[in-house]
């Protein structure tokens, strides 16, 4: 039986990468991409765990989730730094 690619697995990976790349855009865009990637990864993980023999591409979901978490952390640090800099300015 052929395995289907997990829905949105590549998109989760792309959003995880974009969350890191856009963390320096005042932190807001990176947060948006990271949060979207985490929500999509949660749904994909639930789908995969329900029937793991039907799907492939779970490695992309795990990698995208990790990248999204890193992007959210970096974006949060940058956003907090920007807010502190504006408060002192």
Order of alpha helices (4+ residues) and beta strands (2+ residues): beta-alpha-alpha-beta-alpha
